[in-house]
Amino acid sequence: MTSLTRAPADPAEVVVEEPLTTKEGWARFVAEQVDAPPEPGPAALAAMTAEQREALAEARRDYHARLPSVNTPTIRQVLSTGRLLIQLNRGQVSARRGLILSGASGTGKTTALTLLGRTHERAARRKAPTAAAVAHRLPVIYVTVPPAATPKMLAAEFARFLGLEFRPRANLPEIVNAVCATAVRAGVELVLVDEIHNLNLATRSGAEVSDQLKYFAERLPATFAYAGIELESGGLFAGVRGRQIAGRFTLIGSAAFDHGTAAQRENWHALIATLESTLRLRHHVPGTLVGLADYLYHRTGGMIGSLSQLVRGGALLAIEDGGEHLTRDLLDLVPVDHAADRATARRAPQQAKPAARKARA
């Protein structure tokens, strides 16, 4: 995960925003609110200077680029299961229960995982007795498993999140002991580990990283939640280590939305309606996107990530061209990911068959 930058107040200043895998970046994410900018009336808008109108347009573009997360069934299941497991693990000294989120790329796994962390941390901070107690607490750790990870690399990810620094030749026990001591003092209750598919139990290093994670889980009085791509077929549950993981973790699948039955189409329509309700386009007619539900499914293959990209991109184009509403023609201009494009290409011949049969008749 790379650092992001925001536009500085002083053009000579470059402000680097830390990634989620640091306590500073995570704190920014937890505190972040995606609120639509206030919309002035026609008279107030006409009275604005060119600079003020551009500032408002930029704020509206920023809002639509970061539309609030939609509460999908997967997110609801992750939140309810995660909260329950955190409560069940309180007072447990070993064999704590965890959560694994597995599915194809683009199905919202990282979104669900990070929303679980944000929801828990906000709740923990509300319960803190004083502001000083809030300042000294870190209820959640969020790390990713690096490619070709080793136990020391994984431990270093934990240390980086906590802001710990070590001499170059520090050994693994030194890093692990410092991480565990700091995490316990900070009151860590939930550990989120993303990109877990980078851990390959069939290799020696992968097995060692799995053992390191298990060691962290034994040392830290916290609930562990993992997310990764198609973990069932990736061997995470194979062998002795895999059976131990399967015996301690609840598996939640993250998949694309289906569209074959009336109930599935109703769920898809409800998702689109919720996403549409977050738009703040001046001339957009509510229900337009729901009316395009079949088209949106055709373009995205039911992938929440692809749908979000398509709608957010369309909103940005609608602001840029001044139309301030979404149409199919406008959405056609928005590129989607390659996986969605391939799914569209596979479905196109099937959708052409009924028309061809009717023509022959």
N, C-alpha and C positions, 0 to 999 in steps of 0.2 A: 504494500500500500504506500503510495507516494504522498508527500506533503502537498497541500493545496495553498494557493495564495489568494488573498483578497485585495481589492484595490485600496491602496493606502490613501490617507487624507493628504499627505505630502507626496507629490509625484516622485520625489527623490528617495522616498522611504519604501522599502519592500518588506511587507509583513508576512511572515511564514506561519501558516496555520499547521499545527502539529497533527499527524494522522490519529485515527481512533486508537491505534496501538500504543499510545502514550497517555499518561494520566491527564495531561493538559488537553489533548485532542478529545479524549473521552468526556472530560468535564464540559467542554464546549458543546459536544453532541447532546449530553444530558440536559443542559440548560437551554438548548436551542428551541425556539418556538417559530413555527412556520405560519406567520399571520399575514393575511392579505393587507396591502397598504390601503389606507382610507381613500375612498373614491370621491373626489369633489364633484359638486353639481355643475351643470352647464355654465352657469354664470361665473363660478369660481374658477373653472377650467379656462374660460375665455380670458379671465383677468391675469392668468399666470404668464410669466415671462417665458421665453424660449428655453432658458436654462432650467426653470422650474418644471416645465412640461417634460423635458428630457430626463430630469431626475425622477419624476413620477413614473415615466415609461420604463426607466431602468429598474426601479423598485418593483414594478409589475412584472417585468421580464424575470427578475430574480425570483419572485414568488412562484411564477408558473414553472420555472426550471426546477423548483424544489417542492412541488405540490405535496401536501401532507400525505402520509402513508395511509393506504386503504386497509381497513381491518379485514383481511381475507380469512377464510376458514382455517388455513394453516397457522396464521398469526394468532388467531383466537385459541387454537389448540396448544400452541407453544406457550402462550402466556398462562393459560389455566394450568397446564401440566407443570410448567416451571415453578409457578407459585406454590403448587401443592408439594412438589419435591423439596423446595427450600424449607417448608414447614416440617415435612417428615424428617429431614436431615438434622434438625436442631437437636442438639444433645447427643447425636450419634458419634461415637469415637472411631468407628471403622465401617467399612462396607457401605458407605453412603451411596444413595441412588442418584443417577444422573439422567441426562436427556441427550439424545442424538437426533439431529435433523438431517435427513438424507433426501436427495432428489437431483433432478437434472439441473444443469446450469440455467439461470434465468427464471427460476420458479420462486424466488423470494426468500431463499434460506438466510442469507446474511441480514436482510431486512428484519426477518422474524427474530433472529438471534439477538441482534442489537436492540430491537424494541423490547425484548425480554429484559435485557440488561438495563435499559433506560427506565422502564417501568419499575423495576425493583429498586434501582438507586433513588429514584424520585420518592418512592414510598419510604425507603429507609431514611432519607434526609428529612422528610416531613415528621418522622417519629423522633428525630434527634432532639434531646432536651434543650440544647443551647446552640447558638451559632458557632461557638468554638468547637463543639463536638462535631458539627457538620464539617468544619474546615479540616479536621484531623482524621476524617473517615474516608476510606476507599471501599465502598461496599462491593464494587464490581471490578474485575480485571478482564480485559479483552485483548487476546493475542491471536496471531495467525501462525500456523505451522509453516516454516519456510520450506521451499523445495529442497529435496535431498538433505533433510534436516538430520542433525545429530543431537544427542542429549544436551550437549553444551550450547548448541545453537538455540534449542528450545528454551533452556534456562535463561539464556541471554535475552530472549524475547520477553520473558516475565520481568527480568531485571530492567529492561528498557522501559516497559510500561510504568514501573514503579519509580523510575528516575534514578536507579542505582548505577553507579559507575565503578569499574574495576580496572585494575592494572592489566595489561595485555596478557600476562602469563597466569592470571588467576585460574585456578583449577575448578572443576565442576562442583565438588563439595562446597567450596567457598561461595560460589554463586548461589547454589541451591539453598544453603543455610541462611544466607543474607536475604534471599527472596522470601523464604518461609517466615523468618523472624519479622521482616517488614510487613508482610501481608497480614500476619496475625495481629500485630500491633495496630494496623490500619483498619481492622475489623472487616476483612474481606469475607463476603458471604456467598458470592456467585462468581465462578470463573468461566468465561466464554472462550472457547477455542475454535477458531474458524479455519477453513481450508484443511480439514483433518484428512482429506483424501491424499494429501502429500505424504501421509504416513503409510508406508508399505510394510505390512507385517511379514511379507515373504522375504524381506532383506534383513540382514543383521542390524543395520543402522535403524531401520524402521521398527524392528522389535525392541531395540534399546530405547528409542524415543517413546514407544508405547509404555515401556516399563518406567521411564522417567515421569510420564504423565500420571501413571498410577501412583508413583511415589509422592508427587505433589498432592494428589487426591487424598492420600493417607495423612500427609503432614498438615494440610490446610483444612480447617473446619468449615468447608464451603461445598456448595453444590456445583458440579461441573456439567456444562452443556457444550456439546460439540456440533459442528455443522460441516458438511462436505458433500461432494458430488458422488451420487450413486454408490454409496458405501457398501451396500449389501453385495454387489458384484465385484467390489474392489478388494475383497478379502479381509475387511476389518473384523469380521466375526468368525474367521477361520482359525483353526488350531486352538491350543490351550489358552493363549492370550485372548483370542477372539471369543472363545466361550465364556471367559471371565468377564469380558466387556458386555457380552449379550446378557449375562446374568445380573448385571448391575444397572444397565441403562435402558430406558424406555425409548423405543424407536418411533419417530414421527416422520412420515413420508411427505415430501413436498413435490407436487406434480402440477403440470399444466391443467387448466380448467377443461373439462369435457363439454361436449356440445351435442351429444347424440340423442338424449332424452329430453322431454319437456322440463323435467326438474333441473337437469343440468343447464339447459338454456335459461331457465329462470334465475339460477344462481349467477350465470354470466351477465344477464341483464342487470341484476342487482348490483354486481360489482361495477359495471359501467355507470349506472345511475349514481352510485356513491362517488366514483371518481369525477363524474361530470359536476356533481354538486360543489366540488372544490374549486371549479373554474371561476374566474372573475373577469370575464370578457364582456365588454359593454353591450354588445349586440347579439350575444349568443342566446338562442332560444332553448330553455330547458327541455330535455327529451330528445334533442337532436341526435346525441350520441347513442342513446338507447335505440333510436330508430335505425342506427347504422350498426347494430350489434352483430349481425351476420358478417358484414364487411370487416368489422374490427376483428372478429374471430379468424376470418380468412387471412388477414394480414399478419396476425400475431401467433396463430396456432394455440391460443389460450394461455400463452405465457404472460404472467403478470409484469415481468420486466419489460417485455416487448410492448405490451399495451401502455405501460407508463411512458415509455420513450415516445410512442406514437402520439399520445394525447398531449404530453408536455411540448413535444416538438411542434404539433399543430397550433397550440396556444401561442407559442413564441412567434410563429409565422403570422398568426392572426393579428398580433400586436404590431408586428413589423409592417404589414401591408395596410394597416389601418382598418381592415374589415371588422375586426373584433368579434368574429364568430367562426365556428368550425364548420367546414363542409367536407364532403368526400373528396372533392377536387383538391382542397388544401391538404388534407391528410395524405393524399396520393404523393404529395411532394416530400413527405417526411421519410427519410431512410430508416429501415429497421435492421436489426442484427441479421447475420447470415443464416442462423438457424431458423429464424422466422421466415426468411426469404425461401429457404429450401422447403419448409413445410408448406408454404403457399404454392410453390411449384408442383409439389406432389399432389396437392388437392385440386389444382386447376383442371387436369384432364377428367377427374371424377365428376366435377361440377358441370362439365360440358356434355356429359353423356345424355342426361335427360333431354336437353335441347336437341341433340343430334337425333335421338329416337323420334322426337316429335316431328322433326323435319322430314324424316323418312316416311313417317305415317301419312 
